[in-house]
């Protein structure tokens, strides 16, 4: 047995800097589901994690974000840029790897340090 479930959430759950209420509520529920499923699936050796992605270049949400909001996010991000698809994919690959075999029920923020927990 064993396996990985990796959900994609959003850093808006912890830092709701734009008023996407329905989206943020759904992503918050996904974080709760991640924890709940991790508790149950661990018995079969399945890890369940989530990635709280920051605003990612080239996505529908980044296209819908106004330039002033995008610039404010970049200015507030310690690494000084938006996420790329490769940033998110790298985190997924890490969580899917054997290196993450003892990580479950956690949410990894991949947002350049915008949210620090």
N, C-alpha and C positions, 0 to 999 in steps of 0.2 A: 504494500500500500504506500501511500504518500502522494504528494503533489503540491501544487501551488495555485492559489487564487490571488490575483493581484487586481484590485479595483482602482479605478481612476476617479479621484475626488477633486477637490479644488481648495486652494488656500483661502478662498473667500469664506469658507466655513469659520476660519479663525480670524480673518481680517476682512470684513465685508465692506471693502472700500468703494464698491459700486452697488447700486440698489437693484441687484438681480435676485429679488426675494424668492421666486419660485425655484430658480436654479440653485441658489445657495441652500435652501431648505432640502432639496432633493439630494444634494451632495453631502449635507450633514447627516441625512438618514443613511446614506451609503457608508459613512464612517461608523455609525452605530451598527449597521448590518455586518460590517467587516469584523468588529469586535465580537458580536454575538456568534457569527459563524466560526470564528477562530476558536472560541470556547468549545464549540461542539465538534468541529472537524479535527481538532488536535488528536482525538482518540484514534484516528486513522492515519496519523502522520501527515496530515494536510495542513499547510500553513496558509493563513489568510491575512493579507496586508492591503494597505491602500497607499496610493500616492496622491498627495495634495499638490496638484500642479499649479504653478503660477501662470499668469497670462502668457500664452504661448504664441509666438509669431506664426502666422499662416493659418490660424484656425478661424472658424466663424466668429468666436467671441472676440478675438483680437481685431478682426475686421470691423466688428460692430462697436468697438471701443473708440471713443473720441481721442483725438491727438493729445488734447490737454490732459486727459485722464491717463493715457499711455505714458506721457512724459512725467507725470506725477508719480506713477508706479516705478518707473526707471529711477527717478531721483531718490525714491525711498528704499530702493533695493541695494544692499551693500555691494553686490557684484556689478551693479550699474547697467543691467540690460534685462530684457525679457527672456523667458525660456525659449528654447528651440525644441523641435520634435526630437532631436538627438539627445537633448538633456533628459527628456522624459523617458525615452527608450533606454538610455543607459541605466536609469534607476530601475526600470522594469527588469532589465537583464540582470542587474545585481540582485534584486529580490528573488528572481527565478533561479539564481545560481545556488550551488551547494554552500557557498559562503554565508547565505542567509537562511540556512536550514533550521536555525534555532530562533528565528524572528517570526513572531505571529501576533496578530491583534494590534499591530502598530500602523500608524500613518506617517509616512515619510514626506516631509515638505521639500518639494523640488521647485524652488522659487527664488534662488539666488540670495537667500537670507532675509527675504521680506518678512516672513513669519519665523520667529525663533521661539522654540519651546523647549 
